[in-house]
Amino acid sequence: MDEHDCWTAVEAATSAAVGAPAELLGEFLPDLNEAASGRPLDLPHIDGYRTLGGVAAQRGVALRAVVDLYLTASRRAWPRLTAVADGRDVVALNRVGGAVLAAVDDVVSAVCEGYEDARRTASLAEESLRREFVDDLLTGTSLDARHIARAAAHGLRLESSHVVLVVAGSREFLDHRVMVRDVEAALLSRTGLPASESNLLVATRSGLLVAVMPAELSGAAQVAAQQLDQEPTLSWRMAVSRVRSGASGVRIGFDEARSAIALATRLHLPERLVRAEDLLVYEVLTRDREVMVELIASVLAPLVAARGGAAPLLETLRVYFACGGVAVAAGKKLHLSVRAVTYRLDRVAALTGRDPRDPEARFALEAALRGAKVLDWPDTPM
C-alpha cells in the first residue's frame, strides 16, 4: 500500500470511529509525517487548519468531535509514520515523538481557533438578524406574510393569538443583561417547551423589556414580575396588551402596552402591573385634549373657589364614587364623619350646579374627574 492509500485508510477508519467527516483533516496526516521527519509546519499550513476549523463550525460538527478526529488520526497514524516505521533507537523516537506532538498541538490549536472564530461570527450574524427582526416586528411596516416566515426561525407563530408584555425599569434593559435572560428563562420554564417550540419571544427595544407571549400562557406576567423582584435595586412598571394575532397585532400590542405604562405613570397608579384594557377609559379621555380641557373647565373649575381650594372636594368625589356612592364608606376611607362628607358633596353641588348623588350629574363629574387625573389638574395648569 503506497503512502497516499495508507493515509486514506487511516482517515476513513478514524472518521468512522469518531463520527466526523474525514475531509476535515485536510492534509493533516501527510503534514504529520513531514513533521515527524524533522520538517515542522509553516504558517501557511497552520492557517489552512484554521480554515478547516471554520468549515467544521459552519457544518455544525461539534468541536469535541473535531478534536477527537485529529487526536485519533494521530494515534492511528503513529506506527505508520516514516520516521517511526524505520525502527530508530529510543533517543531518535523520543525526538520524533516530540516533533509529532508539537505538530499536533499546533494543528489542533489552529483548528479550535478557526472553529471558535467561525462560531463567533455566526453568532454575531444571528444576533444581528434577530435584532433586525425584533425592530421590524415591533415598529416596522412590512407585510404580515414576510414577518410570519421570519418569525418561524425564532420559534414564534405569529398567526396564533398573542399578548405583548412591556416592562420599563429604573435602568435600561439590554439584550445581553442577566436580568433579561433570567426573565426569558422563567417564561420558557412556564411554557414547559424548548425555545424553538415555545411561541415566545423575549427581547429589548429602546431600553424596554418586551415579551411576545401566547395568549393562553396563564400567569406569565406574574412569573416575570417575580423574576424582576429578584433584583432589589430595580424599580419597574409592567403593562400587558390586549389579545391580538398577526405581525400587525404584535406591533399594535407593543404600542398599546408602552402607552399604558406611560399613562399609569402619569396617573401615579399604585399598581406596578397594569393591563391595557383596564386603562381604556383614560385612553379615550386623552384622545382629544381640547375637549377634555373644556369639560374640566365647565364642570370642575368652579371648585377652585371653595375654601381650601379644589383638592379636598376632588378627593372626596373620587373616594365617594369609588365607594359606590355610599357616604358612610367614603367617610371611613377619608377619616371623616358622614356629616363632613355630606357637607362637601353639598358644596360640590352648590359650586358646580351638579349634585354627585344624581346619576346624570355623576356621569359628567366622574368623566371630568378622570380627565383631571390624566391632566394632573389642578396641580398642572391647563
C-alpha positions as CSV (number, residue, x, y, z in Angstrom):
1,M,0.0,0.0,0.0
2,D,1.5,3.3,-1.0
3,E,1.6,6.3,1.3
4,H,-1.5,8.0,-0.1
5,D,-3.6,4.9,0.2
6,C,-2.2,4.4,3.7
7,W,-3.3,7.8,4.9
8,T,-6.7,7.5,3.1
9,A,-7.3,4.2,5.0
10,V,-6.4,5.8,8.3
11,E,-8.6,8.8,7.6
12,A,-11.6,6.6,6.7
13,A,-11.2,4.4,9.8
14,T,-10.8,7.4,12.1
15,S,-13.9,9.1,10.5
16,A,-16.0,6.0,11.1
17,A,-14.8,5.6,14.7
18,V,-15.3,9.3,15.6
19,G,-18.3,10.2,13.5
20,A,-16.8,13.3,11.9
21,P,-16.1,13.9,8.2
22,A,-12.6,12.7,7.1
23,E,-12.3,15.8,4.8
24,L,-12.0,18.0,7.9
25,L,-8.5,16.5,8.3
26,G,-7.3,18.1,5.1
27,E,-3.6,17.2,4.6
28,F,-3.0,16.5,8.3
29,L,-1.5,13.0,8.0
30,P,1.0,13.9,5.2
31,D,1.9,17.0,7.2
32,L,2.3,15.0,10.4
33,N,4.6,12.6,8.5
34,E,6.7,15.5,7.3
35,A,6.8,17.0,10.8
36,A,8.0,13.6,12.2
37,S,10.8,13.7,9.7
38,G,12.1,17.0,11.1
39,R,10.2,19.5,8.8
40,P,7.8,21.5,11.1
41,L,4.6,23.0,9.7
42,D,5.0,26.6,8.4
43,L,2.4,29.4,8.9
44,P,0.5,28.9,5.6
45,H,-0.1,25.3,6.7
46,I,-1.3,26.4,10.1
47,D,-3.7,29.0,8.6
48,G,-5.1,26.2,6.5
49,Y,-6.2,24.4,9.6
50,R,-7.8,27.5,11.0
51,T,-9.9,27.5,7.8
52,L,-10.8,23.8,8.4
53,G,-11.9,24.6,11.9
54,G,-14.2,27.3,10.5
55,V,-15.6,24.8,8.0
56,A,-16.4,22.3,10.8
57,A,-18.3,25.0,12.7
58,Q,-20.3,26.0,9.7
59,R,-21.2,22.4,9.1
60,G,-22.4,22.0,12.7
61,V,-19.8,19.4,13.7
62,A,-19.2,19.5,17.5
63,L,-15.8,20.9,18.5
64,R,-15.2,17.9,20.7
65,A,-15.7,15.6,17.7
66,V,-13.3,17.6,15.6
67,V,-10.6,17.5,18.3
68,D,-11.2,13.7,18.7
69,L,-10.9,13.3,14.9
70,Y,-7.4,14.8,14.9
71,L,-6.1,13.1,18.0
72,T,-7.4,9.7,16.9
73,A,-5.9,10.1,13.5
74,S,-2.6,11.0,15.1
75,R,-2.7,7.9,17.3
76,R,-3.6,5.6,14.4
77,A,-1.0,7.2,12.1
78,W,1.8,7.0,14.6
79,P,3.1,3.5,13.7
80,R,2.8,4.3,10.0
81,L,4.9,7.5,10.1
82,T,8.1,7.0,8.1
83,A,10.4,8.2,10.9
84,V,8.8,5.7,13.3
85,A,8.5,2.8,10.9
86,D,12.2,3.0,10.2
87,G,12.8,1.5,13.6
88,R,15.2,4.1,15.0
89,D,16.6,4.0,18.5
90,V,14.8,5.3,21.6
91,V,16.6,8.7,21.5
92,A,15.5,9.2,17.9
93,L,12.0,8.0,18.6
94,N,11.7,10.5,21.5
95,R,12.8,13.2,19.2
96,V,10.2,12.1,16.6
97,G,7.5,11.9,19.3
98,G,8.3,15.5,20.4
99,A,8.1,16.7,16.9
100,V,4.8,14.9,16.3
101,L,3.2,16.2,19.5
102,A,4.3,19.7,18.7
103,A,2.7,19.4,15.2
104,V,-0.5,18.0,16.7
105,D,-0.6,20.8,19.3
106,D,-0.1,23.5,16.6
107,V,-2.7,22.0,14.3
108,V,-5.4,21.3,17.0
109,S,-4.9,24.8,18.4
110,A,-5.4,26.3,14.9
111,V,-8.4,24.2,14.3
112,C,-10.0,25.3,17.6
113,E,-9.2,28.9,16.9
114,G,-10.8,28.8,13.5
115,Y,-13.8,26.9,14.9
116,E,-14.4,29.5,17.6
117,D,-13.9,32.4,15.2
118,A,-16.5,30.9,12.9
119,R,-18.9,30.3,15.7
120,R,-18.4,33.9,17.0
121,T,-19.0,35.3,13.5
122,A,-22.1,33.1,13.1
123,S,-23.4,34.2,16.5
124,L,-23.0,37.9,15.7
125,A,-24.7,37.4,12.4
126,E,-27.6,35.5,14.0
127,E,-27.9,38.2,16.7
128,S,-27.9,40.9,14.1
129,L,-30.7,39.2,12.1
130,R,-32.7,38.7,15.3
131,R,-32.3,42.3,16.3
132,E,-33.4,43.4,12.8
133,F,-36.4,41.1,13.1
134,V,-37.4,42.4,16.5
135,D,-37.1,46.0,15.5
136,D,-39.1,45.4,12.3
137,L,-41.7,43.4,14.1
138,L,-42.3,46.0,16.8
139,T,-42.1,49.2,14.8
140,G,-41.8,48.3,11.1
141,T,-44.3,48.4,8.3
142,S,-43.5,45.1,6.5
143,L,-46.3,42.8,5.4
144,D,-47.6,40.1,7.8
145,A,-46.7,37.3,5.4
146,R,-43.0,38.3,5.5
147,H,-43.0,38.5,9.2
148,I,-44.6,35.1,9.7
149,A,-41.9,33.5,7.6
150,R,-39.1,35.2,9.5
151,A,-40.8,34.5,12.9
152,A,-40.7,30.8,12.4
153,A,-36.9,30.9,12.6
154,H,-37.2,32.4,16.1
155,G,-39.8,29.9,17.4
156,L,-42.7,32.4,17.1
157,R,-46.0,31.5,15.4
158,L,-47.5,34.9,14.6
159,E,-50.7,33.5,13.2
160,S,-51.7,32.5,16.7
161,S,-53.1,34.8,19.4
162,H,-50.6,36.8,21.4
163,V,-50.3,39.4,24.1
164,V,-47.3,41.7,24.4
165,L,-45.8,42.4,27.8
166,V,-43.7,45.5,28.2
167,V,-41.5,46.5,31.2
168,A,-40.0,49.9,31.9
169,G,-37.3,49.9,34.6
170,S,-35.2,52.4,36.6
171,R,-32.3,51.0,34.5
172,E,-32.4,50.3,30.7
173,F,-33.0,46.7,29.7
174,L,-30.3,45.4,27.2
175,D,-30.4,42.1,25.3
176,H,-27.3,40.7,27.0
177,R,-28.0,41.7,30.6
178,V,-28.5,38.8,33.0
179,M,-31.9,40.1,34.1
180,V,-33.3,39.9,30.6
181,R,-32.1,36.3,30.1
182,D,-33.4,35.4,33.6
183,V,-36.9,36.6,32.7
184,E,-36.7,34.7,29.4
185,A,-35.7,31.5,31.2
186,A,-38.6,32.0,33.7
187,L,-41.1,32.4,31.0
188,L,-39.7,29.5,29.0
189,S,-40.0,27.3,32.1
190,R,-43.7,28.4,32.3
191,T,-44.3,27.1,28.8
192,G,-42.6,23.8,29.5
193,L,-41.3,23.8,25.9
194,P,-37.9,24.3,24.3
195,A,-37.3,27.8,22.9
196,S,-37.8,26.7,19.3
197,E,-41.3,25.5,20.1
198,S,-42.4,27.9,22.9
199,N,-44.1,30.5,20.7
200,L,-42.4,33.1,22.9
201,L,-40.0,36.0,22.1
202,V,-38.2,38.0,24.7
203,A,-36.2,41.0,23.5
204,T,-35.5,44.6,24.3
205,R,-36.4,47.8,22.5
206,S,-35.4,51.3,23.4
207,G,-34.4,50.3,26.9
208,L,-37.7,48.4,27.5
209,L,-38.1,44.7,28.1
210,V,-40.6,43.2,25.7
211,A,-42.1,39.7,25.7
212,V,-44.4,38.4,22.9
213,M,-46.3,35.6,24.6
214,P,-49.1,33.1,23.7
215,A,-52.4,34.5,24.9
216,E,-53.1,31.2,26.7
217,L,-49.9,31.3,28.8
218,S,-51.6,31.9,32.1
219,G,-49.7,33.6,35.0
220,A,-46.9,34.8,32.7
221,A,-47.0,38.4,33.9
222,Q,-46.8,37.3,37.5
223,V,-43.8,35.0,36.7
224,A,-42.0,37.9,35.0
225,A,-42.8,40.1,38.0
226,Q,-41.4,37.6,40.5
227,Q,-38.2,37.4,38.4
228,L,-37.8,41.1,38.2
229,D,-38.2,41.3,42.0
230,Q,-35.1,39.2,42.4
231,E,-33.1,42.4,41.6
232,P,-33.7,44.6,44.7
233,T,-32.2,47.8,43.3
234,L,-34.5,47.7,40.2
235,S,-37.8,49.5,40.2
236,W,-40.2,48.7,37.4
237,R,-43.7,49.0,35.9
238,M,-45.2,46.4,33.6
239,A,-48.1,46.5,31.2
240,V,-49.8,43.8,29.2
241,S,-51.6,44.5,25.9
242,R,-54.9,43.1,24.8
243,V,-55.0,39.8,22.8
244,R,-54.3,40.1,19.0
245,S,-52.8,38.0,16.3
246,G,-50.5,38.5,13.3
247,A,-47.5,40.8,13.0
248,S,-49.6,43.9,13.0
249,G,-51.2,42.6,16.2
250,V,-47.8,42.4,17.9
251,R,-46.9,45.9,16.7
252,I,-50.2,47.4,17.9
253,G,-49.9,45.4,21.2
254,F,-46.4,46.8,21.8
255,D,-47.5,50.4,21.3
256,E,-50.6,49.8,23.5
257,A,-48.6,48.3,26.4
258,R,-45.9,51.0,26.1
259,S,-48.6,53.7,26.2
260,A,-50.3,52.0,29.1
261,I,-47.0,52.2,31.1
262,A,-46.7,56.0,30.3
263,L,-50.3,56.6,31.3
264,A,-50.1,54.6,34.5
265,T,-47.0,56.5,35.5
266,R,-48.7,59.9,34.7
267,L,-51.7,58.8,36.8
268,H,-49.5,57.8,39.7
269,L,-51.3,54.4,39.8
270,P,-50.0,52.3,42.7
271,E,-50.1,49.1,40.7
272,R,-46.8,48.1,39.1
273,L,-48.6,45.6,36.8
274,V,-51.4,47.1,34.7
275,R,-53.5,45.8,31.8
276,A,-54.1,48.0,28.8
277,E,-57.8,47.1,28.7
278,D,-58.2,48.5,32.3
279,L,-57.0,51.9,31.1
280,L,-59.1,52.2,28.0
281,V,-61.4,54.8,29.6
282,Y,-58.4,57.0,30.2
283,E,-57.1,56.4,26.6
284,V,-60.5,57.6,25.3
285,L,-60.4,60.7,27.5
286,T,-56.9,61.7,26.4
287,R,-57.5,61.4,22.6
288,D,-59.0,64.9,22.4
289,R,-57.2,67.0,24.9
290,E,-59.0,70.2,23.9
291,V,-62.4,68.6,24.6
292,M,-61.2,67.3,27.9
293,V,-59.9,70.7,29.0
294,E,-63.3,72.2,28.1
295,L,-65.1,69.5,30.2
296,I,-62.9,70.1,33.2
297,A,-63.3,73.9,32.9
298,S,-67.0,73.7,32.7
299,V,-67.6,71.0,35.3
300,L,-64.8,71.2,37.9
301,A,-63.2,74.6,37.6
302,P,-65.8,76.3,39.9
303,L,-64.4,74.1,42.8
304,V,-61.3,76.3,42.8
305,A,-63.4,79.0,44.5
306,A,-64.0,76.7,47.6
307,R,-62.4,77.4,50.9
308,G,-59.1,75.4,50.9
309,G,-59.2,75.1,47.1
310,A,-60.5,72.3,44.9
311,A,-58.2,69.5,46.1
312,P,-60.3,68.4,49.2
313,L,-63.5,68.4,47.2
314,L,-62.0,66.5,44.3
315,E,-60.6,63.8,46.6
316,T,-63.9,63.5,48.3
317,L,-65.6,63.0,45.0
318,R,-63.1,60.3,43.9
319,V,-63.5,58.3,47.1
320,Y,-67.2,58.7,47.1
321,F,-67.6,57.4,43.6
322,A,-65.1,54.6,44.3
323,C,-67.2,53.5,47.2
324,G,-70.3,53.3,45.0
325,G,-71.9,56.5,46.2
326,V,-72.0,55.4,49.9
327,A,-71.2,58.3,52.2
328,V,-70.5,56.1,55.2
329,A,-67.9,54.0,53.4
330,A,-66.3,57.2,51.9
331,G,-66.2,58.8,55.3
332,K,-64.2,55.8,56.7
333,K,-61.7,56.0,53.9
334,L,-61.3,59.7,54.2
335,H,-61.3,59.6,58.0
336,L,-64.2,62.0,58.0
337,S,-67.7,61.9,59.6
338,V,-70.7,61.2,57.4
339,R,-71.8,64.8,58.1
340,A,-68.4,66.1,56.8
341,V,-68.7,64.0,53.6
342,T,-72.3,65.2,53.0
343,Y,-71.2,68.8,53.6
344,R,-68.5,68.5,50.9
345,L,-70.9,66.9,48.5
346,D,-73.3,69.8,49.1
347,R,-70.5,72.3,48.4
348,V,-69.8,70.5,45.1
349,A,-73.4,70.7,44.1
350,A,-73.6,74.4,45.0
351,L,-70.4,75.4,43.2
352,T,-70.9,73.2,40.0
353,G,-74.6,73.0,39.8
354,R,-74.3,69.2,39.6
355,D,-75.3,67.0,42.6
356,P,-72.9,64.0,42.9
357,R,-75.9,62.0,44.2
358,D,-77.8,62.5,41.0
359,P,-76.9,59.7,38.4
360,E,-76.9,62.1,35.4
361,A,-74.7,64.7,37.2
362,R,-72.5,61.9,38.5
363,F,-71.6,60.8,34.9
364,A,-70.3,64.3,34.0
365,L,-68.5,64.7,37.3
366,E,-66.8,61.3,37.1
367,A,-65.7,61.8,33.4
368,A,-64.3,65.2,34.3
369,L,-62.5,63.7,37.4
370,R,-60.8,61.1,35.3
371,G,-59.7,63.7,32.8
372,A,-58.4,65.8,35.6
373,K,-56.4,62.9,36.8
374,V,-54.9,62.3,33.4
375,L,-54.0,66.0,33.0
376,D,-52.9,66.3,36.6
377,W,-55.3,69.2,37.2
378,P,-55.4,71.4,39.3
379,D,-51.7,70.9,40.2
380,T,-50.8,71.4,36.5
381,P,-52.5,74.4,34.8
382,M,-54.4,73.5,31.7
